[in-house]
Amino acid sequence: MSHFLGLGMTHYPLLAGTDEHMAGLLRWTLGDPDIPDAEKDPGNWPASMRQDWSDDGGTAAASRHRADLVTQLATVRQALDDFAPDLVVVWGDDQYENFREEVVPPFCVLAYGDIEVHPFALMNERGSPNAWSLPEDMTITLHGDAAESRQLADALIADGFDMAYSYQKREGAHFPHAILNTQLFLDYPAAGAEMTYPIVPITVNCYGQHAIARRGGLARFAEIEDESLDPSGPTPKRCFELGAGVARAYRESGKRVALIASSSWSHAFLHDKGWHLRPDTEADQVLYDALVKGDFDAWVSVTSKEVVDAGQHEMLNWFCLLGAVQELGLELTWSTFVTTDVFNSNKCFAIYQEVSA
Ligand SMILES: [Fe+2]
């Protein structure tokens, strides 16, 4: 008999950097000359945002945000350890990593096996030392299972999903950070070096119409004005269906399968209507309330346009998870929602377990 655990978590890249750099995205945004000065003036910000930004550019608040996130991540990790998975399926966005101009599939199973990756490459590029004071160029082994990944792609194709797969990461690009940071952050005390559960990654074209247009998401308003949008990513409904397909693929496997949605929710840098300054917390709260209530209909009825307008692109990973959760009848046993205006994105954490008889 198969057993399942569902988990949701953040892979917020700035958590791998130091406190001084954690508000770096907001700092960068404040340098955009096309954002009205009144919007950039802290005097006009919500009180909590002003307090976090303070007179140190968010450094003291970063230490509190880190402590909060690390605590929630430890709760998620404990659930994973208690469950003792045979394998861990992770849905994560590809942020101009493997998905580039040559080809952008809606979803892709990464069938790599164990692979050496540079966990701090992104932070090095952003000029931030890593949070662990470890050598900049160190590597960790990201654990995978190529055979399991191939089998999953095959099962999904048989079930009607025309699944792409990859046997080799793209040369000259970072390893998809959503997958890498899942191991890094679930194993935060050891900087990802000690967690050995095999990961079966499914990367999702969360960035959709901005996948190539914004090459990973960050853009000045002057660039946005005349950007040529790419075709949309998969719809929230299709992501939901894929999640259910993954659940079906493992239902008769006899394995213990953990399913993880890896991403923060609304991202300030993708929230055009909010001048890239703050995430769309109102839109996030609506979905969080629906998640707590187990209102799957509310989730399935969300449109791609609503997702993009709210800067919730990466939440497509969570739509995949919720599709699996509904298919399997898992129960939400714990969740928490961490909001912030200064550290780019709101972060949700969730644990779904089998209903005890
Ligand atoms: Fe991401």
Boltz pocket constraint, residues with backbone or C-beta under 6 A from the ligand:
constraints:
  - pocket:
      binder: B
      contacts: [[A, 11], [A, 93], [A, 95], [A, 178], [A, 262], [A, 263], [A, 314]]
      max_distance: 6.0
